[in-house]
Amino acid sequence: MPPVLSDFDFFNPDSPSHFNAITDADFYWKDRLSEFAGKEFSRENAEFLRITSTLRQLDITRYPETAETLVNEIYNNFVREGSSSWINISSPARSSYNPEGSIGERIAALNTMRTQIINLVKTDILGRYLNSGTFDRDAKAYEANPRFVNTR
């Protein structure tokens, strides 16, 4: 039997199906949510969550150059004024990002923005997705082939 909405406990932080767990670890659901967001004209928020998820999983002390590149890419594509995929965050969050700051300061600012986008997605895109026929179709595909989890 395919999963139903009640199987997903997106708002309980102790649940493996919590929203952050899904967006940080499960490529199948990240990709499905991003696809749906694109159809809803909100792809930039889902893409921002995907790329900041990658940053969160990166060992920045071991791979500082990769972290620097990724942070600059996130800033240039999602945060910088006039960027191609401008995300919907508060002015104080956007202005807290100092392109000249340390990598730790810039990541902290991006994490603040990530929290705002998560809240926006949870209250907007996610609700529409979970109540859509698209979610039902994706859940059936997931149930039919659970190897989708954590693969690309």
Phi and psi in radians as a Rosetta constraint file:
Dihedral C 1 N 2 CA 2 C 2 CIRCULARHARMONIC -1.137 0.35
Dihedral N 2 CA 2 C 2 N 3 CIRCULARHARMONIC 2.714 0.35
Dihedral C 2 N 3 CA 3 C 3 CIRCULARHARMONIC -1.091 0.35
Dihedral N 3 CA 3 C 3 N 4 CIRCULARHARMONIC 2.632 0.35
Dihedral C 3 N 4 CA 4 C 4 CIRCULARHARMONIC -2.034 0.35
Dihedral N 4 CA 4 C 4 N 5 CIRCULARHARMONIC 2.935 0.35
Dihedral C 4 N 5 CA 5 C 5 CIRCULARHARMONIC -0.901 0.35
Dihedral N 5 CA 5 C 5 N 6 CIRCULARHARMONIC -0.704 0.35
Dihedral C 5 N 6 CA 6 C 6 CIRCULARHARMONIC -1.165 0.35
Dihedral N 6 CA 6 C 6 N 7 CIRCULARHARMONIC -0.291 0.35
Dihedral C 6 N 7 CA 7 C 7 CIRCULARHARMONIC -1.266 0.35
Dihedral N 7 CA 7 C 7 N 8 CIRCULARHARMONIC -0.318 0.35
Dihedral C 7 N 8 CA 8 C 8 CIRCULARHARMONIC -1.828 0.35
Dihedral N 8 CA 8 C 8 N 9 CIRCULARHARMONIC 2.007 0.35
Dihedral C 8 N 9 CA 9 C 9 CIRCULARHARMONIC -1.835 0.35
Dihedral N 9 CA 9 C 9 N 10 CIRCULARHARMONIC 1.202 0.35
Dihedral C 9 N 10 CA 10 C 10 CIRCULARHARMONIC -1.116 0.35
Dihedral N 10 CA 10 C 10 N 11 CIRCULARHARMONIC -0.388 0.35
Dihedral C 10 N 11 CA 11 C 11 CIRCULARHARMONIC -1.844 0.35
Dihedral N 11 CA 11 C 11 N 12 CIRCULARHARMONIC 0.034 0.35
Dihedral C 11 N 12 CA 12 C 12 CIRCULARHARMONIC -1.738 0.35
Dihedral N 12 CA 12 C 12 N 13 CIRCULARHARMONIC 1.921 0.35
Dihedral C 12 N 13 CA 13 C 13 CIRCULARHARMONIC -1.110 0.35
Dihedral N 13 CA 13 C 13 N 14 CIRCULARHARMONIC -0.275 0.35
Dihedral C 13 N 14 CA 14 C 14 CIRCULARHARMONIC -1.547 0.35
Dihedral N 14 CA 14 C 14 N 15 CIRCULARHARMONIC -0.079 0.35
Dihedral C 14 N 15 CA 15 C 15 CIRCULARHARMONIC -1.544 0.35
Dihedral N 15 CA 15 C 15 N 16 CIRCULARHARMONIC 2.452 0.35
Dihedral C 15 N 16 CA 16 C 16 CIRCULARHARMONIC -1.158 0.35
Dihedral N 16 CA 16 C 16 N 17 CIRCULARHARMONIC -0.290 0.35
Dihedral C 16 N 17 CA 17 C 17 CIRCULARHARMONIC -1.763 0.35
Dihedral N 17 CA 17 C 17 N 18 CIRCULARHARMONIC 0.319 0.35
Dihedral C 17 N 18 CA 18 C 18 CIRCULARHARMONIC -1.050 0.35
Dihedral N 18 CA 18 C 18 N 19 CIRCULARHARMONIC 2.608 0.35
Dihedral C 18 N 19 CA 19 C 19 CIRCULARHARMONIC -0.901 0.35
Dihedral N 19 CA 19 C 19 N 20 CIRCULARHARMONIC -0.815 0.35
Dihedral C 19 N 20 CA 20 C 20 CIRCULARHARMONIC -1.132 0.35
Dihedral N 20 CA 20 C 20 N 21 CIRCULARHARMONIC -0.661 0.35
Dihedral C 20 N 21 CA 21 C 21 CIRCULARHARMONIC -1.098 0.35
Dihedral N 21 CA 21 C 21 N 22 CIRCULARHARMONIC -0.733 0.35
Dihedral C 21 N 22 CA 22 C 22 CIRCULARHARMONIC -1.128 0.35
Dihedral N 22 CA 22 C 22 N 23 CIRCULARHARMONIC -0.848 0.35
Dihedral C 22 N 23 CA 23 C 23 CIRCULARHARMONIC -1.311 0.35
Dihedral N 23 CA 23 C 23 N 24 CIRCULARHARMONIC -0.399 0.35
Dihedral C 23 N 24 CA 24 C 24 CIRCULARHARMONIC -1.537 0.35
Dihedral N 24 CA 24 C 24 N 25 CIRCULARHARMONIC -0.508 0.35
Dihedral C 24 N 25 CA 25 C 25 CIRCULARHARMONIC -2.137 0.35
Dihedral N 25 CA 25 C 25 N 26 CIRCULARHARMONIC -0.475 0.35
Dihedral C 25 N 26 CA 26 C 26 CIRCULARHARMONIC -1.832 0.35
Dihedral N 26 CA 26 C 26 N 27 CIRCULARHARMONIC 1.741 0.35
Dihedral C 26 N 27 CA 27 C 27 CIRCULARHARMONIC -1.066 0.35
Dihedral N 27 CA 27 C 27 N 28 CIRCULARHARMONIC -0.610 0.35
Dihedral C 27 N 28 CA 28 C 28 CIRCULARHARMONIC -1.017 0.35
Dihedral N 28 CA 28 C 28 N 29 CIRCULARHARMONIC -0.911 0.35
Dihedral C 28 N 29 CA 29 C 29 CIRCULARHARMONIC -1.258 0.35
Dihedral N 29 CA 29 C 29 N 30 CIRCULARHARMONIC -0.615 0.35
Dihedral C 29 N 30 CA 30 C 30 CIRCULARHARMONIC -1.040 0.35
Dihedral N 30 CA 30 C 30 N 31 CIRCULARHARMONIC -0.809 0.35
Dihedral C 30 N 31 CA 31 C 31 CIRCULARHARMONIC -1.151 0.35
Dihedral N 31 CA 31 C 31 N 32 CIRCULARHARMONIC -0.717 0.35
Dihedral C 31 N 32 CA 32 C 32 CIRCULARHARMONIC -1.136 0.35
Dihedral N 32 CA 32 C 32 N 33 CIRCULARHARMONIC -0.770 0.35
Dihedral C 32 N 33 CA 33 C 33 CIRCULARHARMONIC -1.111 0.35
Dihedral N 33 CA 33 C 33 N 34 CIRCULARHARMONIC -0.710 0.35
Dihedral C 33 N 34 CA 34 C 34 CIRCULARHARMONIC -1.124 0.35
Dihedral N 34 CA 34 C 34 N 35 CIRCULARHARMONIC -0.734 0.35
Dihedral C 34 N 35 CA 35 C 35 CIRCULARHARMONIC -1.016 0.35
Dihedral N 35 CA 35 C 35 N 36 CIRCULARHARMONIC -0.841 0.35
Dihedral C 35 N 36 CA 36 C 36 CIRCULARHARMONIC -1.102 0.35
Dihedral N 36 CA 36 C 36 N 37 CIRCULARHARMONIC -0.753 0.35
Dihedral C 36 N 37 CA 37 C 37 CIRCULARHARMONIC -1.054 0.35
Dihedral N 37 CA 37 C 37 N 38 CIRCULARHARMONIC -0.666 0.35
Dihedral C 37 N 38 CA 38 C 38 CIRCULARHARMONIC -1.068 0.35
Dihedral N 38 CA 38 C 38 N 39 CIRCULARHARMONIC -0.697 0.35
Dihedral C 38 N 39 CA 39 C 39 CIRCULARHARMONIC -1.201 0.35
Dihedral N 39 CA 39 C 39 N 40 CIRCULARHARMONIC -0.447 0.35
Dihedral C 39 N 40 CA 40 C 40 CIRCULARHARMONIC -1.627 0.35
Dihedral N 40 CA 40 C 40 N 41 CIRCULARHARMONIC 0.141 0.35
Dihedral C 40 N 41 CA 41 C 41 CIRCULARHARMONIC 1.098 0.35
Dihedral N 41 CA 41 C 41 N 42 CIRCULARHARMONIC 0.604 0.35
Dihedral C 41 N 42 CA 42 C 42 CIRCULARHARMONIC -2.267 0.35
Dihedral N 42 CA 42 C 42 N 43 CIRCULARHARMONIC 0.443 0.35
Dihedral C 42 N 43 CA 43 C 43 CIRCULARHARMONIC -1.020 0.35
Dihedral N 43 CA 43 C 43 N 44 CIRCULARHARMONIC -0.599 0.35
Dihedral C 43 N 44 CA 44 C 44 CIRCULARHARMONIC -1.037 0.35
Dihedral N 44 CA 44 C 44 N 45 CIRCULARHARMONIC -0.637 0.35
Dihedral C 44 N 45 CA 45 C 45 CIRCULARHARMONIC -1.187 0.35
Dihedral N 45 CA 45 C 45 N 46 CIRCULARHARMONIC -0.775 0.35
Dihedral C 45 N 46 CA 46 C 46 CIRCULARHARMONIC -1.157 0.35
Dihedral N 46 CA 46 C 46 N 47 CIRCULARHARMONIC -0.686 0.35
Dihedral C 46 N 47 CA 47 C 47 CIRCULARHARMONIC -1.157 0.35
Dihedral N 47 CA 47 C 47 N 48 CIRCULARHARMONIC -0.689 0.35
Dihedral C 47 N 48 CA 48 C 48 CIRCULARHARMONIC -1.039 0.35
Dihedral N 48 CA 48 C 48 N 49 CIRCULARHARMONIC -0.763 0.35
Dihedral C 48 N 49 CA 49 C 49 CIRCULARHARMONIC -1.108 0.35
Dihedral N 49 CA 49 C 49 N 50 CIRCULARHARMONIC -0.674 0.35
Dihedral C 49 N 50 CA 50 C 50 CIRCULARHARMONIC -1.108 0.35
Dihedral N 50 CA 50 C 50 N 51 CIRCULARHARMONIC -0.833 0.35
Dihedral C 50 N 51 CA 51 C 51 CIRCULARHARMONIC -1.284 0.35
Dihedral N 51 CA 51 C 51 N 52 CIRCULARHARMONIC -0.621 0.35
Dihedral C 51 N 52 CA 52 C 52 CIRCULARHARMONIC -1.246 0.35
Dihedral N 52 CA 52 C 52 N 53 CIRCULARHARMONIC -0.445 0.35
Dihedral C 52 N 53 CA 53 C 53 CIRCULARHARMONIC -1.110 0.35
Dihedral N 53 CA 53 C 53 N 54 CIRCULARHARMONIC -0.749 0.35
Dihedral C 53 N 54 CA 54 C 54 CIRCULARHARMONIC -1.055 0.35
Dihedral N 54 CA 54 C 54 N 55 CIRCULARHARMONIC -0.769 0.35
Dihedral C 54 N 55 CA 55 C 55 CIRCULARHARMONIC -1.069 0.35
Dihedral N 55 CA 55 C 55 N 56 CIRCULARHARMONIC -0.736 0.35
Dihedral C 55 N 56 CA 56 C 56 CIRCULARHARMONIC -1.079 0.35
Dihedral N 56 CA 56 C 56 N 57 CIRCULARHARMONIC -0.530 0.35
Dihedral C 56 N 57 CA 57 C 57 CIRCULARHARMONIC -1.545 0.35
Dihedral N 57 CA 57 C 57 N 58 CIRCULARHARMONIC -0.151 0.35
Dihedral C 57 N 58 CA 58 C 58 CIRCULARHARMONIC -1.430 0.35
Dihedral N 58 CA 58 C 58 N 59 CIRCULARHARMONIC 2.339 0.35
Dihedral C 58 N 59 CA 59 C 59 CIRCULARHARMONIC -1.413 0.35
Dihedral N 59 CA 59 C 59 N 60 CIRCULARHARMONIC 1.682 0.35
Dihedral C 59 N 60 CA 60 C 60 CIRCULARHARMONIC -1.224 0.35
Dihedral N 60 CA 60 C 60 N 61 CIRCULARHARMONIC -0.386 0.35
Dihedral C 60 N 61 CA 61 C 61 CIRCULARHARMONIC -1.312 0.35
Dihedral N 61 CA 61 C 61 N 62 CIRCULARHARMONIC -0.509 0.35
Dihedral C 61 N 62 CA 62 C 62 CIRCULARHARMONIC -1.507 0.35
Dihedral N 62 CA 62 C 62 N 63 CIRCULARHARMONIC -0.544 0.35
Dihedral C 62 N 63 CA 63 C 63 CIRCULARHARMONIC -2.239 0.35
Dihedral N 63 CA 63 C 63 N 64 CIRCULARHARMONIC 1.107 0.35
Dihedral C 63 N 64 CA 64 C 64 CIRCULARHARMONIC -1.125 0.35
Dihedral N 64 CA 64 C 64 N 65 CIRCULARHARMONIC -0.597 0.35
Dihedral C 64 N 65 CA 65 C 65 CIRCULARHARMONIC -1.187 0.35
Dihedral N 65 CA 65 C 65 N 66 CIRCULARHARMONIC -0.714 0.35
Dihedral C 65 N 66 CA 66 C 66 CIRCULARHARMONIC -1.117 0.35
Dihedral N 66 CA 66 C 66 N 67 CIRCULARHARMONIC -0.735 0.35
Dihedral C 66 N 67 CA 67 C 67 CIRCULARHARMONIC -1.068 0.35
Dihedral N 67 CA 67 C 67 N 68 CIRCULARHARMONIC -0.788 0.35
Dihedral C 67 N 68 CA 68 C 68 CIRCULARHARMONIC -1.043 0.35
Dihedral N 68 CA 68 C 68 N 69 CIRCULARHARMONIC -0.804 0.35
Dihedral C 68 N 69 CA 69 C 69 CIRCULARHARMONIC -1.079 0.35
Dihedral N 69 CA 69 C 69 N 70 CIRCULARHARMONIC -0.794 0.35
Dihedral C 69 N 70 CA 70 C 70 CIRCULARHARMONIC -1.146 0.35
Dihedral N 70 CA 70 C 70 N 71 CIRCULARHARMONIC -0.757 0.35
Dihedral C 70 N 71 CA 71 C 71 CIRCULARHARMONIC -1.084 0.35
Dihedral N 71 CA 71 C 71 N 72 CIRCULARHARMONIC -0.769 0.35
Dihedral C 71 N 72 CA 72 C 72 CIRCULARHARMONIC -1.122 0.35
Dihedral N 72 CA 72 C 72 N 73 CIRCULARHARMONIC -0.685 0.35
Dihedral C 72 N 73 CA 73 C 73 CIRCULARHARMONIC -1.110 0.35
Dihedral N 73 CA 73 C 73 N 74 CIRCULARHARMONIC -0.757 0.35
Dihedral C 73 N 74 CA 74 C 74 CIRCULARHARMONIC -1.082 0.35
Dihedral N 74 CA 74 C 74 N 75 CIRCULARHARMONIC -0.822 0.35
Dihedral C 74 N 75 CA 75 C 75 CIRCULARHARMONIC -1.043 0.35
Dihedral N 75 CA 75 C 75 N 76 CIRCULARHARMONIC -0.883 0.35
Dihedral C 75 N 76 CA 76 C 76 CIRCULARHARMONIC -1.154 0.35
Dihedral N 76 CA 76 C 76 N 77 CIRCULARHARMONIC -0.591 0.35
Dihedral C 76 N 77 CA 77 C 77 CIRCULARHARMONIC -1.575 0.35
Dihedral N 77 CA 77 C 77 N 78 CIRCULARHARMONIC -0.441 0.35
Dihedral C 77 N 78 CA 78 C 78 CIRCULARHARMONIC -2.193 0.35
Dihedral N 78 CA 78 C 78 N 79 CIRCULARHARMONIC -0.442 0.35
Dihedral C 78 N 79 CA 79 C 79 CIRCULARHARMONIC -1.933 0.35
Dihedral N 79 CA 79 C 79 N 80 CIRCULARHARMONIC -0.757 0.35
Dihedral C 79 N 80 CA 80 C 80 CIRCULARHARMONIC -1.022 0.35
Dihedral N 80 CA 80 C 80 N 81 CIRCULARHARMONIC 2.414 0.35
Dihedral C 80 N 81 CA 81 C 81 CIRCULARHARMONIC -0.969 0.35
Dihedral N 81 CA 81 C 81 N 82 CIRCULARHARMONIC 2.266 0.35
Dihedral C 81 N 82 CA 82 C 82 CIRCULARHARMONIC 1.457 0.35
Dihedral N 82 CA 82 C 82 N 83 CIRCULARHARMONIC 0.099 0.35
Dihedral C 82 N 83 CA 83 C 83 CIRCULARHARMONIC -1.124 0.35
Dihedral N 83 CA 83 C 83 N 84 CIRCULARHARMONIC 2.737 0.35
Dihedral C 83 N 84 CA 84 C 84 CIRCULARHARMONIC -1.169 0.35
Dihedral N 84 CA 84 C 84 N 85 CIRCULARHARMONIC -0.479 0.35
Dihedral C 84 N 85 CA 85 C 85 CIRCULARHARMONIC -2.199 0.35
Dihedral N 85 CA 85 C 85 N 86 CIRCULARHARMONIC 0.862 0.35
Dihedral C 85 N 86 CA 86 C 86 CIRCULARHARMONIC -0.844 0.35
Dihedral N 86 CA 86 C 86 N 87 CIRCULARHARMONIC 2.190 0.35
Dihedral C 86 N 87 CA 87 C 87 CIRCULARHARMONIC -1.649 0.35
Dihedral N 87 CA 87 C 87 N 88 CIRCULARHARMONIC 2.735 0.35
Dihedral C 87 N 88 CA 88 C 88 CIRCULARHARMONIC -1.589 0.35
Dihedral N 88 CA 88 C 88 N 89 CIRCULARHARMONIC 1.560 0.35
Dihedral C 88 N 89 CA 89 C 89 CIRCULARHARMONIC -2.222 0.35
Dihedral N 89 CA 89 C 89 N 90 CIRCULARHARMONIC 2.912 0.35
Dihedral C 89 N 90 CA 90 C 90 CIRCULARHARMONIC -1.228 0.35
Dihedral N 90 CA 90 C 90 N 91 CIRCULARHARMONIC 2.708 0.35
Dihedral C 90 N 91 CA 91 C 91 CIRCULARHARMONIC -1.024 0.35
Dihedral N 91 CA 91 C 91 N 92 CIRCULARHARMONIC -0.778 0.35
Dihedral C 91 N 92 CA 92 C 92 CIRCULARHARMONIC -1.057 0.35
Dihedral N 92 CA 92 C 92 N 93 CIRCULARHARMONIC -0.672 0.35
Dihedral C 92 N 93 CA 93 C 93 CIRCULARHARMONIC -1.143 0.35
Dihedral N 93 CA 93 C 93 N 94 CIRCULARHARMONIC -0.779 0.35
Dihedral C 93 N 94 CA 94 C 94 CIRCULARHARMONIC -1.112 0.35
Dihedral N 94 CA 94 C 94 N 95 CIRCULARHARMONIC -0.736 0.35
Dihedral C 94 N 95 CA 95 C 95 CIRCULARHARMONIC -1.323 0.35
Dihedral N 95 CA 95 C 95 N 96 CIRCULARHARMONIC -0.226 0.35
Dihedral C 95 N 96 CA 96 C 96 CIRCULARHARMONIC -1.282 0.35
Dihedral N 96 CA 96 C 96 N 97 CIRCULARHARMONIC -0.264 0.35
Dihedral C 96 N 97 CA 97 C 97 CIRCULARHARMONIC -1.457 0.35
Dihedral N 97 CA 97 C 97 N 98 CIRCULARHARMONIC 2.070 0.35
Dihedral C 97 N 98 CA 98 C 98 CIRCULARHARMONIC -1.904 0.35
Dihedral N 98 CA 98 C 98 N 99 CIRCULARHARMONIC 1.901 0.35
Dihedral C 98 N 99 CA 99 C 99 CIRCULARHARMONIC -1.016 0.35
Dihedral N 99 CA 99 C 99 N 100 CIRCULARHARMONIC -0.344 0.35
Dihedral C 99 N 100 CA 100 C 100 CIRCULARHARMONIC -1.662 0.35
Dihedral N 100 CA 100 C 100 N 101 CIRCULARHARMONIC -0.054 0.35
Dihedral C 100 N 101 CA 101 C 101 CIRCULARHARMONIC -1.250 0.35
Dihedral N 101 CA 101 C 101 N 102 CIRCULARHARMONIC 3.013 0.35
Dihedral C 101 N 102 CA 102 C 102 CIRCULARHARMONIC -1.170 0.35
Dihedral N 102 CA 102 C 102 N 103 CIRCULARHARMONIC 2.841 0.35
Dihedral C 102 N 103 CA 103 C 103 CIRCULARHARMONIC -1.041 0.35
Dihedral N 103 CA 103 C 103 N 104 CIRCULARHARMONIC -0.679 0.35
Dihedral C 103 N 104 CA 104 C 104 CIRCULARHARMONIC -1.115 0.35
Dihedral N 104 CA 104 C 104 N 105 CIRCULARHARMONIC -0.730 0.35
Dihedral C 104 N 105 CA 105 C 105 CIRCULARHARMONIC -1.148 0.35
Dihedral N 105 CA 105 C 105 N 106 CIRCULARHARMONIC -0.710 0.35
Dihedral C 105 N 106 CA 106 C 106 CIRCULARHARMONIC -1.198 0.35
Dihedral N 106 CA 106 C 106 N 107 CIRCULARHARMONIC -0.685 0.35
Dihedral C 106 N 107 CA 107 C 107 CIRCULARHARMONIC -1.147 0.35
Dihedral N 107 CA 107 C 107 N 108 CIRCULARHARMONIC -0.689 0.35
Dihedral C 107 N 108 CA 108 C 108 CIRCULARHARMONIC -1.068 0.35
Dihedral N 108 CA 108 C 108 N 109 CIRCULARHARMONIC -0.739 0.35
Dihedral C 108 N 109 CA 109 C 109 CIRCULARHARMONIC -1.126 0.35
Dihedral N 109 CA 109 C 109 N 110 CIRCULARHARMONIC -0.722 0.35
Dihedral C 109 N 110 CA 110 C 110 CIRCULARHARMONIC -1.136 0.35
Dihedral N 110 CA 110 C 110 N 111 CIRCULARHARMONIC -0.611 0.35
Dihedral C 110 N 111 CA 111 C 111 CIRCULARHARMONIC -1.143 0.35
Dihedral N 111 CA 111 C 111 N 112 CIRCULARHARMONIC -0.650 0.35
Dihedral C 111 N 112 CA 112 C 112 CIRCULARHARMONIC -1.090 0.35
Dihedral N 112 CA 112 C 112 N 113 CIRCULARHARMONIC -0.772 0.35
Dihedral C 112 N 113 CA 113 C 113 CIRCULARHARMONIC -1.119 0.35
Dihedral N 113 CA 113 C 113 N 114 CIRCULARHARMONIC -0.709 0.35
Dihedral C 113 N 114 CA 114 C 114 CIRCULARHARMONIC -1.028 0.35
Dihedral N 114 CA 114 C 114 N 115 CIRCULARHARMONIC -0.736 0.35
Dihedral C 114 N 115 CA 115 C 115 CIRCULARHARMONIC -1.062 0.35
Dihedral N 115 CA 115 C 115 N 116 CIRCULARHARMONIC -0.740 0.35
Dihedral C 115 N 116 CA 116 C 116 CIRCULARHARMONIC -1.121 0.35
Dihedral N 116 CA 116 C 116 N 117 CIRCULARHARMONIC -0.723 0.35
Dihedral C 116 N 117 CA 117 C 117 CIRCULARHARMONIC -1.205 0.35
Dihedral N 117 CA 117 C 117 N 118 CIRCULARHARMONIC -0.681 0.35
Dihedral C 117 N 118 CA 118 C 118 CIRCULARHARMONIC -1.019 0.35
Dihedral N 118 CA 118 C 118 N 119 CIRCULARHARMONIC -0.808 0.35
Dihedral C 118 N 119 CA 119 C 119 CIRCULARHARMONIC -1.088 0.35
Dihedral N 119 CA 119 C 119 N 120 CIRCULARHARMONIC -0.702 0.35
Dihedral C 119 N 120 CA 120 C 120 CIRCULARHARMONIC -1.129 0.35
Dihedral N 120 CA 120 C 120 N 121 CIRCULARHARMONIC -0.814 0.35
Dihedral C 120 N 121 CA 121 C 121 CIRCULARHARMONIC -1.130 0.35
Dihedral N 121 CA 121 C 121 N 122 CIRCULARHARMONIC -0.731 0.35
Dihedral C 121 N 122 CA 122 C 122 CIRCULARHARMONIC -1.065 0.35
Dihedral N 122 CA 122 C 122 N 123 CIRCULARHARMONIC -0.668 0.35
Dihedral C 122 N 123 CA 123 C 123 CIRCULARHARMONIC -1.581 0.35
Dihedral N 123 CA 123 C 123 N 124 CIRCULARHARMONIC -0.188 0.35
Dihedral C 123 N 124 CA 124 C 124 CIRCULARHARMONIC -2.139 0.35
Dihedral N 124 CA 124 C 124 N 125 CIRCULARHARMONIC -1.402 0.35
Dihedral C 124 N 125 CA 125 C 125 CIRCULARHARMONIC -1.099 0.35
Dihedral N 125 CA 125 C 125 N 126 CIRCULARHARMONIC -0.805 0.35
Dihedral C 125 N 126 CA 126 C 126 CIRCULARHARMONIC -1.071 0.35
Dihedral N 126 CA 126 C 126 N 127 CIRCULARHARMONIC -0.771 0.35
Dihedral C 126 N 127 CA 127 C 127 CIRCULARHARMONIC -1.052 0.35
Dihedral N 127 CA 127 C 127 N 128 CIRCULARHARMONIC -0.755 0.35
Dihedral C 127 N 128 CA 128 C 128 CIRCULARHARMONIC -1.140 0.35
Dihedral N 128 CA 128 C 128 N 129 CIRCULARHARMONIC -0.703 0.35
Dihedral C 128 N 129 CA 129 C 129 CIRCULARHARMONIC -1.121 0.35
Dihedral N 129 CA 129 C 129 N 130 CIRCULARHARMONIC -0.830 0.35
Dihedral C 129 N 130 CA 130 C 130 CIRCULARHARMONIC -1.130 0.35
Dihedral N 130 CA 130 C 130 N 131 CIRCULARHARMONIC -0.419 0.35
Dihedral C 130 N 131 CA 131 C 131 CIRCULARHARMONIC -1.738 0.35
Dihedral N 131 CA 131 C 131 N 132 CIRCULARHARMONIC 0.236 0.35
Dihedral C 131 N 132 CA 132 C 132 CIRCULARHARMONIC -1.820 0.35
Dihedral N 132 CA 132 C 132 N 133 CIRCULARHARMONIC 2.818 0.35
Dihedral C 132 N 133 CA 133 C 133 CIRCULARHARMONIC -1.140 0.35
Dihedral N 133 CA 133 C 133 N 134 CIRCULARHARMONIC -0.455 0.35
Dihedral C 133 N 134 CA 134 C 134 CIRCULARHARMONIC -1.079 0.35
Dihedral N 134 CA 134 C 134 N 135 CIRCULARHARMONIC -0.783 0.35
Dihedral C 134 N 135 CA 135 C 135 CIRCULARHARMONIC -1.062 0.35
Dihedral N 135 CA 135 C 135 N 136 CIRCULARHARMONIC -0.765 0.35
Dihedral C 135 N 136 CA 136 C 136 CIRCULARHARMONIC -1.019 0.35
Dihedral N 136 CA 136 C 136 N 137 CIRCULARHARMONIC -0.785 0.35
Dihedral C 136 N 137 CA 137 C 137 CIRCULARHARMONIC -1.094 0.35
Dihedral N 137 CA 137 C 137 N 138 CIRCULARHARMONIC -0.792 0.35
Dihedral C 137 N 138 CA 138 C 138 CIRCULARHARMONIC -1.121 0.35
Dihedral N 138 CA 138 C 138 N 139 CIRCULARHARMONIC -0.683 0.35
Dihedral C 138 N 139 CA 139 C 139 CIRCULARHARMONIC -1.135 0.35
Dihedral N 139 CA 139 C 139 N 140 CIRCULARHARMONIC -0.681 0.35
Dihedral C 139 N 140 CA 140 C 140 CIRCULARHARMONIC -1.144 0.35
Dihedral N 140 CA 140 C 140 N 141 CIRCULARHARMONIC -0.728 0.35
Dihedral C 140 N 141 CA 141 C 141 CIRCULARHARMONIC -1.127 0.35
Dihedral N 141 CA 141 C 141 N 142 CIRCULARHARMONIC -0.696 0.35
Dihedral C 141 N 142 CA 142 C 142 CIRCULARHARMONIC -1.087 0.35
Dihedral N 142 CA 142 C 142 N 143 CIRCULARHARMONIC -0.784 0.35
Dihedral C 142 N 143 CA 143 C 143 CIRCULARHARMONIC -1.135 0.35
Dihedral N 143 CA 143 C 143 N 144 CIRCULARHARMONIC -0.665 0.35
Dihedral C 143 N 144 CA 144 C 144 CIRCULARHARMONIC -1.216 0.35
Dihedral N 144 CA 144 C 144 N 145 CIRCULARHARMONIC -0.484 0.35
Dihedral C 144 N 145 CA 145 C 145 CIRCULARHARMONIC -2.536 0.35
Dihedral N 145 CA 145 C 145 N 146 CIRCULARHARMONIC 1.388 0.35
Dihedral C 145 N 146 CA 146 C 146 CIRCULARHARMONIC -1.145 0.35
Dihedral N 146 CA 146 C 146 N 147 CIRCULARHARMONIC -0.108 0.35
Dihedral C 146 N 147 CA 147 C 147 CIRCULARHARMONIC -1.197 0.35
Dihedral N 147 CA 147 C 147 N 148 CIRCULARHARMONIC -0.202 0.35
Dihedral C 147 N 148 CA 148 C 148 CIRCULARHARMONIC -0.989 0.35
Dihedral N 148 CA 148 C 148 N 149 CIRCULARHARMONIC -0.517 0.35
Dihedral C 148 N 149 CA 149 C 149 CIRCULARHARMONIC -1.089 0.35
Dihedral N 149 CA 149 C 149 N 150 CIRCULARHARMONIC 2.308 0.35
Dihedral C 149 N 150 CA 150 C 150 CIRCULARHARMONIC 0.995 0.35
Dihedral N 150 CA 150 C 150 N 151 CIRCULARHARMONIC 0.551 0.35
Dihedral C 150 N 151 CA 151 C 151 CIRCULARHARMONIC -2.294 0.35
Dihedral N 151 CA 151 C 151 N 152 CIRCULARHARMONIC 2.854 0.35
